[in-house]
């Protein structure tokens, strides 16, 4: 990505959990942050994921692994796409955009 180039919605959503968890390199984090600040369609995903993390912190007995939070959220997104017929503009699989563990 060239300096100042906006990343796509698909790229931003694929990196959103890593962004929230502070796992992205500085340049990639800036790209996601810039996209979220400018994109009214993606910003609600950030709000949802932050609220989801807050819920887990309040109600979980033990820390929830980031990989589990990602899989749950991506599964919910995929189910939403299937039921509403929304275009697929986010990650297609729970592992999209994530290195193998």
C-alpha positions in Angstrom: 0.0 0.0 0.0 1.4 3.4 -0.9 1.6 6.1 1.6 -1.8 7.9 1.9 -3.6 5.2 -0.2 -6.9 4.1 1.4 -7.3 0.4 2.0 -10.5 -1.3 1.0 -13.4 -2.3 3.2 -12.5 -6.0 2.8 -8.9 -5.3 3.8 -10.0 -3.2 6.8 -12.4 -5.8 8.1 -10.0 -8.6 7.6 -7.5 -6.8 9.9 -10.0 -5.4 12.4 -9.5 -7.9 15.3 -5.7 -7.6 15.0 -6.2 -3.8 15.0 -8.3 -3.8 18.1 -5.9 -6.2 19.8 -2.9 -4.0 18.9 -1.3 -6.8 16.9 -0.8 -4.8 13.6 2.5 -3.2 12.6 2.3 0.6 12.9 1.8 1.2 9.1 -1.0 -1.3 8.8 -2.7 0.0 12.0 -2.6 3.5 10.5 -4.2 2.2 7.3 -7.1 0.5 9.2 -7.5 3.5 11.5 -7.7 5.9 8.5 -10.2 3.7 6.8 -12.5 3.4 9.8 -12.4 7.1 10.4 -13.5 7.7 6.8 -15.8 4.8 6.1 -19.3 5.0 7.5 -20.0 1.4 6.4 -17.1 -0.1 8.3 -17.1 2.0 11.5 -20.1 0.2 13.0 -18.1 -3.0 12.8 -15.5 -1.4 15.0 -18.2 -0.3 17.5 -19.7 -3.8 17.5 -16.4 -5.5 18.1 -15.4 -3.1 20.9 -18.8 -3.7 22.5 -18.4 -7.4 22.1 -15.0 -7.3 23.8 -16.4 -5.2 26.7 -19.2 -7.8 27.1 -16.7 -10.6 27.2 -14.5 -8.8 29.8 -17.5 -8.2 32.0 -19.0 -11.7 31.8 -16.2 -14.1 31.1 -14.6 -16.1 33.9 -11.4 -16.5 32.0 -9.8 -14.4 29.3 -11.1 -15.2 25.8 -8.5 -15.9 23.2 -8.4 -13.3 20.4 -8.7 -16.2 17.8 -12.0 -17.2 19.4 -13.4 -13.7 19.3 -12.4 -13.4 15.6 -14.1 -16.7 14.7 -17.3 -15.8 16.5 -17.5 -12.4 14.9 -16.7 -13.7 11.4 -19.2 -16.4 11.8 -21.8 -13.8 12.8 -20.9 -11.7 9.7 -21.2 -14.7 7.4 -24.6 -15.6 8.8 -25.7 -12.0 8.4 -24.6 -12.1 4.7 -26.5 -15.4 4.1 -29.7 -14.2 5.8 -29.8 -10.6 4.4 -28.2 -11.2 1.0 -25.7 -8.4 1.7 -22.7 -8.4 -0.7 -19.7 -10.2 0.6 -17.3 -7.3 1.4 -15.6 -8.8 4.4 -13.5 -11.8 5.1 -15.0 -15.0 3.7 -13.6 -17.5 6.2 -12.7 -17.2 9.9 -9.0 -17.4 9.0 -9.0 -14.8 6.2 -6.2 -12.3 6.6 -4.7 -14.2 9.6 -1.5 -16.2 9.6 -1.9 -19.8 10.5 -1.3 -20.6 14.1 
